[in-house]
């Protein structure tokens, strides 16, 4: 996610990030998860499939003094999400709200469309009320395919399109 898009996303999410568990599904440099911590998220889980990059994220978290709040996971995001949700307690409303960042390679919305929609659908379904979602795609992706389709606020920052959802009801 480019810097200007990241800034816009955090402006849209506002103070609701504070107190949440930030989950950066395709972490890359870790900028989203680390910024969420700086804005008051109580913890962050960053999933990245490139091992050298996970080490860089860990080094950056240590340099910022937030390594105790940050879990960096070396994994395929789709596999991690399935396992994590299968292990999560069923009573999501009793847990800390999540702030989910989904900024994958845009091609995944076509080449892995079923995996993307299944993963995002399960995350919305299992997330506690009050959870936030920030999904970055490009103009090829139709946000109406996502659960709670009418509740997503979309903004264009071409070539990126960002969808924001705050879960206020059970999906």
TIRO-2110 file (N, C-alpha, C; in Angstrom, 1 decimal):
// TIRO-2110
0.8, -1.2, 0.0, N, 1, A
0.0, 0.0, 0.0, CA, 1, A
0.9, 1.2, 0.0, C, 1, A
0.6, 2.1, -0.9, N, 2, A
1.4, 3.4, -1.0, CA, 2, A
1.2, 4.3, 0.2, C, 2, A
2.1, 5.1, 0.5, N, 3, A
2.0, 6.0, 1.7, CA, 3, A
0.8, 6.8, 1.7, C, 3, A
0.4, 7.4, 0.5, N, 4, A
-0.8, 8.3, 0.5, CA, 4, A
-2.1, 7.5, 0.7, C, 4, A
-2.1, 6.3, 0.2, N, 5, A
-3.3, 5.4, 0.5, CA, 5, A
-3.3, 5.0, 1.9, C, 5, A
-2.2, 4.6, 2.5, N, 6, A
-2.1, 4.2, 3.9, CA, 6, A
-2.6, 5.4, 4.8, C, 6, A
-2.2, 6.6, 4.5, N, 7, A
-2.6, 7.7, 5.3, CA, 7, A
-4.1, 7.9, 5.2, C, 7, A
-4.6, 7.8, 4.0, N, 8, A
-6.1, 7.9, 3.8, CA, 8, A
-6.8, 6.8, 4.5, C, 8, A
-6.3, 5.6, 4.5, N, 9, A
-7.0, 4.5, 5.2, CA, 9, A
-7.1, 4.8, 6.7, C, 9, A
-6.0, 5.2, 7.3, N, 10, A
-6.0, 5.5, 8.7, CA, 10, A
-6.9, 6.7, 9.0, C, 10, A
-7.0, 7.7, 8.1, N, 11, A
-7.9, 8.8, 8.3, CA, 11, A
-9.3, 8.3, 8.3, C, 11, A
-9.6, 7.3, 7.4, N, 12, A
-11.0, 6.8, 7.4, CA, 12, A
-11.3, 5.9, 8.6, C, 12, A
-10.3, 5.1, 9.1, N, 13, A
-10.5, 4.3, 10.3, CA, 13, A
-10.6, 5.1, 11.5, C, 13, A
-9.9, 6.2, 11.6, N, 14, A
-10.0, 7.1, 12.7, CA, 14, A
-9.6, 6.5, 14.0, C, 14, A
-10.1, 6.9, 15.1, N, 15, A
-9.7, 6.5, 16.4, CA, 15, A
-10.2, 5.1, 16.8, C, 15, A
-11.0, 4.4, 15.9, N, 16, A
-11.5, 3.1, 16.2, CA, 16, A
-10.4, 2.0, 16.2, C, 16, A
-9.2, 2.4, 15.7, N, 17, A
-8.1, 1.4, 15.7, CA, 17, A
-7.6, 1.2, 17.1, C, 17, A
-7.8, 2.2, 17.9, N, 18, A
-7.3, 2.2, 19.3, CA, 18, A
-8.0, 1.0, 20.1, C, 18, A
-7.2, 0.2, 20.8, N, 19, A
-7.7, -0.9, 21.5, CA, 19, A
-8.0, -2.2, 20.8, C, 19, A
-7.8, -2.1, 19.4, N, 20, A
-8.1, -3.3, 18.6, CA, 20, A
-6.9, -4.2, 18.5, C, 20, A
-7.1, -5.4, 17.9, N, 21, A
-6.1, -6.3, 17.5, CA, 21, A
-5.9, -6.1, 16.0, C, 21, A
-4.8, -5.5, 15.5, N, 22, A
-4.6, -5.3, 14.1, CA, 22, A
-4.0, -6.6, 13.5, C, 22, A
-4.6, -6.9, 12.3, N, 23, A
-4.2, -8.1, 11.6, CA, 23, A
-3.9, -7.7, 10.2, C, 23, A
-2.6, -7.8, 9.8, N, 24, A
-2.2, -7.4, 8.5, CA, 24, A
-1.9, -8.7, 7.7, C, 24, A
-2.9, -9.0, 6.8, N, 25, A
-2.9, -10.3, 6.1, CA, 25, A
-1.8, -10.5, 5.1, C, 25, A
-1.4, -9.5, 4.4, N, 26, A
-0.3, -9.6, 3.4, CA, 26, A
0.7, -8.5, 3.8, C, 26, A
1.4, -8.7, 4.9, N, 27, A
2.1, -7.6, 5.6, CA, 27, A
3.1, -6.9, 4.8, C, 27, A
3.8, -7.5, 3.9, N, 28, A
4.9, -6.8, 3.1, CA, 28, A
5.9, -6.2, 4.1, C, 28, A
6.0, -4.9, 4.1, N, 29, A
7.0, -4.3, 5.0, CA, 29, A
6.5, -4.2, 6.4, C, 29, A
5.2, -4.5, 6.6, N, 30, A
4.7, -4.4, 8.0, CA, 30, A
4.2, -3.0, 8.4, C, 30, A
4.2, -2.1, 7.4, N, 31, A
3.8, -0.7, 7.7, CA, 31, A
2.4, -0.5, 8.3, C, 31, A
1.5, -1.3, 7.8, N, 32, A
0.1, -1.1, 8.3, CA, 32, A
0.0, -1.6, 9.7, C, 32, A
0.5, -2.8, 10.0, N, 33, A
0.4, -3.3, 11.4, CA, 33, A
1.2, -2.4, 12.4, C, 33, A
2.4, -2.0, 12.0, N, 34, A
3.2, -1.1, 12.9, CA, 34, A
2.5, 0.2, 13.1, C, 34, A
1.9, 0.8, 12.0, N, 35, A
1.2, 2.1, 12.2, CA, 35, A
0.0, 1.9, 13.1, C, 35, A
-0.7, 0.8, 13.0, N, 36, A
-1.8, 0.5, 13.8, CA, 36, A
-1.4, 0.5, 15.3, C, 36, A
-0.3, -0.1, 15.6, N, 37, A
0.3, -0.1, 17.0, CA, 37, A
0.5, 1.4, 17.4, C, 37, A
1.1, 2.2, 16.5, N, 38, A
1.4, 3.6, 16.9, CA, 38, A
0.1, 4.4, 17.1, C, 38, A
-1.0, 3.9, 16.5, N, 39, A
-2.3, 4.6, 16.7, CA, 39, A
-3.1, 4.0, 17.8, C, 39, A
-2.5, 3.1, 18.6, N, 40, A
-3.2, 2.6, 19.8, CA, 40, A
-3.8, 1.2, 19.7, C, 40, A
-3.5, 0.4, 18.6, N, 41, A
-3.9, -1.0, 18.6, CA, 41, A
-3.1, -1.7, 19.8, C, 41, A
-3.8, -2.6, 20.5, N, 42, A
-3.1, -3.2, 21.6, CA, 42, A
-2.1, -4.3, 21.2, C, 42, A
-2.3, -4.9, 20.0, N, 43, A
-1.4, -5.8, 19.5, CA, 43, A
-1.6, -5.9, 18.0, C, 43, A
-0.6, -6.5, 17.3, N, 44, A
-0.7, -6.7, 15.9, CA, 44, A
-0.1, -8.0, 15.5, C, 44, A
-0.8, -8.7, 14.5, N, 45, A
-0.3, -9.9, 13.9, CA, 45, A
-0.1, -9.6, 12.5, C, 45, A
1.1, -9.9, 12.0, N, 46, A
1.5, -9.6, 10.6, CA, 46, A
1.9, -10.8, 9.9, C, 46, A
1.2, -11.2, 8.9, N, 47, A
1.4, -12.4, 8.1, CA, 47, A
2.1, -12.1, 6.8, C, 47, A
3.3, -12.7, 6.6, N, 48, A
4.1, -12.5, 5.4, CA, 48, A
4.7, -13.8, 5.0, C, 48, A
4.7, -14.1, 3.7, N, 49, A
5.2, -15.4, 3.2, CA, 49, A
6.6, -15.3, 2.7, C, 49, A
7.3, -14.2, 2.8, N, 50, A
8.7, -14.0, 2.4, CA, 50, A
9.5, -13.9, 3.6, C, 50, A
10.3, -15.0, 3.9, N, 51, A
11.1, -15.1, 5.2, CA, 51, A
12.0, -13.9, 5.4, C, 51, A
12.8, -13.4, 4.5, N, 52, A
13.6, -12.3, 4.8, CA, 52, A
12.8, -11.0, 5.2, C, 52, A
11.7, -10.9, 4.6, N, 53, A
10.8, -9.7, 4.9, CA, 53, A
10.3, -9.9, 6.3, C, 53, A
9.9, -11.1, 6.8, N, 54, A
9.5, -11.3, 8.1, CA, 54, A
10.6, -10.8, 9.1, C, 54, A
11.8, -11.2, 8.8, N, 55, A
12.9, -10.8, 9.7, CA, 55, A
13.0, -9.3, 9.7, C, 55, A
12.8, -8.6, 8.6, N, 56, A
12.9, -7.1, 8.6, CA, 56, A
11.8, -6.5, 9.4, C, 56, A
10.6, -7.1, 9.3, N, 57, A
9.5, -6.6, 10.2, CA, 57, A
9.8, -6.7, 11.6, C, 57, A
10.4, -7.9, 12.0, N, 58, A
10.8, -8.1, 13.4, CA, 58, A
11.8, -7.1, 13.9, C, 58, A
12.8, -6.8, 13.0, N, 59, A
13.8, -5.8, 13.3, CA, 59, A
13.2, -4.4, 13.5, C, 59, A
12.2, -4.1, 12.6, N, 60, A
11.6, -2.8, 12.7, CA, 60, A
10.7, -2.6, 13.9, C, 60, A
10.1, -3.7, 14.3, N, 61, A
9.3, -3.7, 15.6, CA, 61, A
10.2, -3.5, 16.8, C, 61, A
11.3, -4.2, 16.8, N, 62, A
12.3, -4.0, 17.8, CA, 62, A
12.8, -2.6, 17.9, C, 62, A
13.2, -2.0, 16.7, N, 63, A
13.7, -0.7, 16.7, CA, 63, A
12.7, 0.3, 17.2, C, 63, A
11.4, 0.0, 17.0, N, 64, A
10.3, 0.9, 17.5, CA, 64, A
10.0, 0.6, 18.9, C, 64, A
10.5, -0.4, 19.5, N, 65, A
10.2, -0.8, 20.9, CA, 65, A
8.8, -1.4, 21.1, C, 65, A
8.3, -2.0, 20.0, N, 66, A
6.9, -2.6, 20.1, CA, 66, A
6.9, -4.1, 19.9, C, 66, A
8.1, -4.7, 20.0, N, 67, A
8.2, -6.2, 19.7, CA, 67, A
7.3, -7.0, 20.6, C, 67, A
7.0, -6.6, 21.8, N, 68, A
6.1, -7.3, 22.7, CA, 68, A
4.7, -7.3, 22.2, C, 68, A
4.3, -6.3, 21.4, N, 69, A
2.9, -6.2, 20.9, CA, 69, A
2.7, -6.8, 19.5, C, 69, A
3.8, -7.2, 18.9, N, 70, A
3.8, -7.6, 17.5, CA, 70, A
4.2, -9.0, 17.3, C, 70, A
3.3, -9.8, 16.7, N, 71, A
3.6, -11.2, 16.3, CA, 71, A
3.8, -11.2, 14.8, C, 71, A
4.9, -11.6, 14.3, N, 72, A
5.2, -11.7, 12.9, CA, 72, A
5.1, -13.2, 12.5, C, 72, A
4.3, -13.5, 11.6, N, 73, A
4.0, -14.9, 11.2, CA, 73, A
4.5, -15.2, 9.8, C, 73, A
5.4, -16.1, 9.7, N, 74, A
5.9, -16.5, 8.3, CA, 74, A
5.0, -17.6, 7.8, C, 74, A
4.1, -17.2, 6.9, N, 75, A
3.1, -18.2, 6.4, CA, 75, A
2.4, -17.7, 5.2, C, 75, A
1.8, -18.6, 4.5, N, 76, A
0.8, -18.2, 3.4, CA, 76, A
-0.4, -17.7, 4.2, C, 76, A
-0.9, -16.5, 3.8, N, 77, A
-2.0, -15.9, 4.4, CA, 77, A
-3.3, -16.7, 4.4, C, 77, A
-3.6, -17.4, 3.3, N, 78, A
-4.8, -18.1, 3.2, CA, 78, A
-4.8, -19.3, 4.2, C, 78, A
-3.7, -20.0, 4.3, N, 79, A
-3.5, -21.1, 5.2, CA, 79, A
-3.6, -20.6, 6.6, C, 79, A
-2.9, -19.5, 6.9, N, 80, A
-2.9, -19.0, 8.3, CA, 80, A
-4.3, -18.6, 8.7, C, 80, A
-5.0, -17.9, 7.9, N, 81, A
-6.4, -17.4, 8.2, CA, 81, A
-7.3, -18.6, 8.5, C, 81, A
-7.2, -19.6, 7.7, N, 82, A
-8.1, -20.8, 7.9, CA, 82, A
-7.8, -21.5, 9.3, C, 82, A
-6.5, -21.7, 9.5, N, 83, A
-6.1, -22.3, 10.8, CA, 83, A
-6.4, -21.4, 12.0, C, 83, A
-6.2, -20.1, 11.9, N, 84, A
-6.4, -19.2, 13.0, CA, 84, A
-7.9, -19.1, 13.3, C, 84, A
-8.7, -19.1, 12.3, N, 85, A
-10.2, -19.0, 12.5, CA, 85, A
-10.7, -20.3, 13.0, C, 85, A
-10.2, -21.4, 12.6, N, 86, A
-10.6, -22.7, 13.1, CA, 86, A
-10.3, -22.9, 14.6, C, 86, A
-9.2, -22.3, 15.0, N, 87, A
-8.8, -22.4, 16.4, CA, 87, A
-9.4, -21.3, 17.3, C, 87, A
-10.0, -20.3, 16.7, N, 88, A
-10.6, -19.1, 17.5, CA, 88, A
-11.8, -19.6, 18.2, C, 88, A
-12.1, -19.0, 19.4, N, 89, A
-13.3, -19.3, 20.1, CA, 89, A
-14.5, -18.8, 19.3, C, 89, A
-15.6, -19.5, 19.5, N, 90, A
-16.8, -19.2, 18.7, CA, 90, A
-17.5, -17.8, 19.2, C, 90, A
-17.2, -17.4, 20.5, N, 91, A
-17.9, -16.3, 21.0, CA, 91, A
-17.1, -15.0, 20.7, C, 91, A
-17.1, -14.6, 19.4, N, 92, A
-16.3, -13.5, 18.9, CA, 92, A
-16.7, -12.2, 19.6, C, 92, A
-18.0, -12.0, 20.0, N, 93, A
-18.4, -10.7, 20.5, CA, 93, A
-17.7, -10.4, 21.9, C, 93, A
-17.2, -11.4, 22.5, N, 94, A
-16.6, -11.2, 23.8, CA, 94, A
-15.1, -10.8, 23.7, C, 94, A
-14.6, -10.8, 22.5, N, 95, A
-13.2, -10.5, 22.3, CA, 95, A
-12.9, -9.1, 21.8, C, 95, A
-11.7, -8.7, 21.8, N, 96, A
-11.2, -7.4, 21.4, CA, 96, A
-11.6, -7.3, 19.9, C, 96, A
-12.0, -6.1, 19.5, N, 97, A
-12.3, -5.9, 18.0, CA, 97, A
-11.1, -6.1, 17.2, C, 97, A
-11.2, -6.5, 16.0, N, 98, A
-10.1, -6.6, 15.1, CA, 98, A
-10.1, -5.5, 14.1, C, 98, A
-8.9, -5.1, 13.7, N, 99, A
-8.7, -4.2, 12.6, CA, 99, A
-7.9, -5.0, 11.5, C, 99, A
-8.6, -5.4, 10.5, N, 100, A
-8.1, -6.3, 9.4, CA, 100, A
-7.6, -5.4, 8.3, C, 100, A
-6.4, -5.6, 7.9, N, 101, A
-5.8, -5.0, 6.7, CA, 101, A
-5.6, -6.1, 5.6, C, 101, A
-6.2, -5.9, 4.5, N, 102, A
-6.0, -6.8, 3.4, CA, 102, A
-5.5, -6.1, 2.1, C, 102, A
-4.2, -6.1, 1.9, N, 103, A
-3.6, -5.4, 0.8, CA, 103, A
-2.7, -6.4, 0.0, C, 103, A
-3.3, -7.4, -0.6, N, 104, A
-2.5, -8.4, -1.4, CA, 104, A
-2.1, -7.9, -2.7, C, 104, A
-1.3, -8.7, -3.4, N, 105, A
-1.1, -8.3, -4.8, CA, 105, A
-2.4, -8.3, -5.5, C, 105, A
-2.7, -7.3, -6.3, N, 106, A
-4.0, -7.1, -6.9, CA, 106, A
-4.4, -8.3, -7.7, C, 106, A
-3.5, -9.0, -8.3, N, 107, A
-3.8, -10.1, -9.2, CA, 107, A
-4.5, -11.2, -8.4, C, 107, A
-4.3, -11.3, -7.1, N, 108, A
-5.0, -12.3, -6.3, CA, 108, A
-6.5, -12.2, -6.4, C, 108, A
-7.0, -11.0, -6.6, N, 109, A
-8.5, -10.9, -6.7, CA, 109, A
-9.0, -11.6, -8.0, C, 109, A
-8.1, -11.9, -8.9, N, 110, A
-8.5, -12.7, -10.1, CA, 110, A
-8.0, -14.1, -10.0, C, 110, A
-6.7, -14.2, -9.8, N, 111, A
-6.1, -15.6, -9.9, CA, 111, A
-6.4, -16.4, -8.7, C, 111, A
-6.8, -15.8, -7.5, N, 112, A
-7.2, -16.6, -6.3, CA, 112, A
-8.5, -16.0, -5.8, C, 112, A
-9.4, -15.6, -6.7, N, 113, A
-10.6, -15.0, -6.3, CA, 113, A
-11.4, -15.8, -5.3, C, 113, A
-11.6, -17.1, -5.5, N, 114, A
-12.3, -17.9, -4.5, CA, 114, A
-11.7, -17.9, -3.2, C, 114, A
-10.3, -18.1, -3.1, N, 115, A
-9.6, -18.0, -1.9, CA, 115, A
-9.8, -16.7, -1.2, C, 115, A
-9.7, -15.6, -1.9, N, 116, A
-9.8, -14.3, -1.3, CA, 116, A
-11.2, -14.1, -0.7, C, 116, A
-12.2, -14.4, -1.5, N, 117, A
-13.6, -14.2, -1.1, CA, 117, A
-14.0, -15.1, 0.1, C, 117, A
-13.5, -16.3, 0.1, N, 118, A
-13.7, -17.2, 1.2, CA, 118, A
-13.0, -16.7, 2.5, C, 118, A
-11.8, -16.3, 2.4, N, 119, A
-11.1, -15.8, 3.5, CA, 119, A
-11.7, -14.6, 4.1, C, 119, A
-12.0, -13.6, 3.3, N, 120, A
-12.6, -12.4, 3.7, CA, 120, A
-14.0, -12.6, 4.3, C, 120, A
-14.7, -13.5, 3.7, N, 121, A
-16.1, -13.9, 4.2, CA, 121, A
-16.0, -14.5, 5.6, C, 121, A
-15.1, -15.4, 5.8, N, 122, A
-14.9, -16.0, 7.1, CA, 122, A
-14.5, -15.0, 8.2, C, 122, A
-13.5, -14.1, 7.8, N, 123, A
-13.1, -13.1, 8.7, CA, 123, A
-14.2, -12.2, 9.1, C, 123, A
-15.0, -11.7, 8.2, N, 124, A
-16.1, -10.9, 8.5, CA, 124, A
-17.1, -11.6, 9.4, C, 124, A
-17.4, -12.9, 9.1, N, 125, A
-18.3, -13.7, 9.8, CA, 125, A
-17.8, -13.9, 11.3, C, 125, A
-16.6, -14.2, 11.4, N, 126, A
-16.1, -14.6, 12.8, CA, 126, A
-15.6, -13.4, 13.6, C, 126, A
-15.5, -12.2, 13.0, N, 127, A
-14.9, -11.1, 13.7, CA, 127, A
-15.9, -10.5, 14.7, C, 127, A
-15.4, -10.0, 15.8, N, 128, A
-16.3, -9.4, 16.8, CA, 128, A
-17.0, -8.1, 16.3, C, 128, A
-18.1, -7.8, 16.8, N, 129, A
-18.8, -6.6, 16.5, CA, 129, A
-17.9, -5.4, 16.8, C, 129, A
-17.9, -4.4, 15.9, N, 130, A
-17.0, -3.3, 16.0, CA, 130, A
-15.7, -3.4, 15.3, C, 130, A
-15.4, -4.6, 14.7, N, 131, A
-14.2, -4.8, 14.0, CA, 131, A
-14.2, -4.0, 12.7, C, 131, A
-13.0, -3.6, 12.3, N, 132, A
-12.8, -2.8, 11.1, CA, 132, A
-12.1, -3.6, 10.0, C, 132, A
-12.4, -3.3, 8.8, N, 133, A
-11.8, -4.0, 7.6, CA, 133, A
-11.3, -2.9, 6.7, C, 133, A
-10.1, -3.0, 6.2, N, 134, A
-9.6, -2.1, 5.2, CA, 134, A
-9.0, -3.0, 4.1, C, 134, A
-9.7, -3.1, 3.0, N, 135, A
-9.4, -4.0, 1.9, CA, 135, A
-9.0, -3.1, 0.7, C, 135, A
-7.7, -3.4, 0.2, N, 136, A
-7.2, -2.6, -1.0, CA, 136, A
-7.2, -3.6, -2.2, C, 136, A
-7.8, -3.1, -3.3, N, 137, A
-7.8, -3.8, -4.5, CA, 137, A
-7.5, -2.8, -5.7, C, 137, A
-7.9, -3.2, -6.9, N, 138, A
-7.9, -2.2, -8.0, CA, 138, A
-9.2, -2.2, -8.6, C, 138, A
-9.4, -1.4, -9.6, N, 139, A
-10.7, -1.3, -10.2, CA, 139, A
-11.4, -2.5, -10.8, C, 139, A
-10.6, -3.6, -10.9, N, 140, A
-11.1, -4.9, -11.5, CA, 140, A
-12.0, -5.6, -10.4, C, 140, A
-11.8, -5.3, -9.1, N, 141, A
-12.5, -6.0, -8.1, CA, 141, A
-13.8, -5.4, -7.8, C, 141, A
-14.8, -6.2, -7.6, N, 142, A
-16.2, -5.7, -7.3, CA, 142, A
-16.4, -5.9, -5.8, C, 142, A
-16.4, -4.9, -5.0, N, 143, A
-16.6, -5.0, -3.6, CA, 143, A
-18.0, -5.5, -3.2, C, 143, A
-18.9, -5.5, -4.2, N, 144, A
-20.3, -6.1, -3.9, CA, 144, A
-20.2, -7.6, -3.7, C, 144, A
-19.1, -8.2, -4.0, N, 145, A
-18.9, -9.7, -3.8, CA, 145, A
-18.6, -10.0, -2.3, C, 145, A
-18.3, -9.0, -1.6, N, 146, A
-17.9, -9.2, -0.2, CA, 146, A
-19.2, -9.3, 0.7, C, 146, A
-19.1, -10.0, 1.9, N, 147, A
-20.2, -10.0, 2.8, CA, 147, A
-20.5, -8.6, 3.3, C, 147, A
-21.8, -8.4, 3.6, N, 148, A
-22.3, -7.1, 4.1, CA, 148, A
-22.0, -6.1, 3.0, C, 148, A
-22.2, -6.4, 1.7, N, 149, A
-21.8, -5.6, 0.6, CA, 149, A
-22.3, -4.2, 0.6, C, 149, A
-23.5, -4.0, 1.1, N, 150, A
-24.0, -2.6, 1.1, CA, 150, A
-23.4, -1.7, 2.2, C, 150, A
-22.6, -2.3, 3.1, N, 151, A
-22.0, -1.5, 4.2, CA, 151, A
-20.6, -1.1, 3.9, C, 151, A
-20.0, -1.5, 2.9, N, 152, A
-18.6, -1.1, 2.6, CA, 152, A
-18.6, 0.3, 2.0, C, 152, A
-17.7, 1.1, 2.5, N, 153, A
-17.5, 2.5, 2.0, CA, 153, A
-16.2, 2.3, 1.1, C, 153, A
-16.4, 2.7, -0.2, N, 154, A
-15.2, 2.5, -1.1, CA, 154, A
-14.7, 3.9, -1.5, C, 154, A
-13.4, 4.0, -1.7, N, 155, A
-12.8, 5.2, -2.1, CA, 155, A
-11.7, 4.9, -3.2, C, 155, A
-11.6, 5.7, -4.1, N, 156, A
-10.6, 5.5, -5.2, CA, 156, A
-9.4, 6.3, -4.9, C, 156, A
-8.2, 5.7, -5.0, N, 157, A
-6.9, 6.3, -4.9, CA, 157, A
-6.1, 5.6, -6.1, C, 157, A
-6.6, 5.8, -7.3, N, 158, A
-6.1, 5.1, -8.4, CA, 158, A
-4.6, 5.0, -8.5, C, 158, A
-4.1, 3.8, -8.8, N, 159, A
-4.8, 2.6, -9.3, CA, 159, A
-5.5, 1.8, -8.2, C, 159, A
-5.4, 2.2, -6.9, N, 160, A
-6.0, 1.5, -5.8, CA, 160, A
-7.4, 1.9, -5.6, C, 160, A
-8.2, 0.9, -5.1, N, 161, A
-9.6, 1.2, -4.6, CA, 161, A
-9.6, 0.6, -3.2, C, 161, A
-10.0, 1.3, -2.2, N, 162, A
-10.1, 0.9, -0.8, CA, 162, A
-11.5, 0.8, -0.4, C, 162, A
-11.8, -0.4, 0.3, N, 163, A
-13.1, -0.6, 0.9, CA, 163, A
-12.9, -0.6, 2.4, C, 163, A
-13.7, 0.1, 3.1, N, 164, A
-13.7, 0.2, 4.6, CA, 164, A
-15.0, -0.4, 5.1, C, 164, A
-15.0, -1.2, 6.1, N, 165, A
-16.2, -1.7, 6.7, CA, 165, A
-16.0, -1.7, 8.2, C, 165, A
-17.0, -1.2, 8.9, N, 166, A
-17.0, -1.4, 10.4, CA, 166, A
-18.2, -2.4, 10.7, C, 166, A
-17.9, -3.5, 11.2, N, 167, A
-18.9, -4.5, 11.4, CA, 167, A
-19.8, -4.1, 12.6, C, 167, A
-21.0, -3.9, 12.3, N, 168, A
-21.9, -3.4, 13.4, CA, 168, A
-23.0, -4.5, 13.7, C, 168, A
-23.0, -5.5, 12.8, N, 169, A
-24.0, -6.6, 13.0, CA, 169, A
-23.3, -7.9, 12.7, C, 169, A
-24.0, -9.0, 13.1, N, 170, A
-23.4, -10.3, 12.8, CA, 170, A
-23.6, -10.6, 11.3, C, 170, A
-22.5, -11.0, 10.7, N, 171, A
-22.6, -11.3, 9.2, CA, 171, A
-23.4, -12.5, 8.9, C, 171, A
END
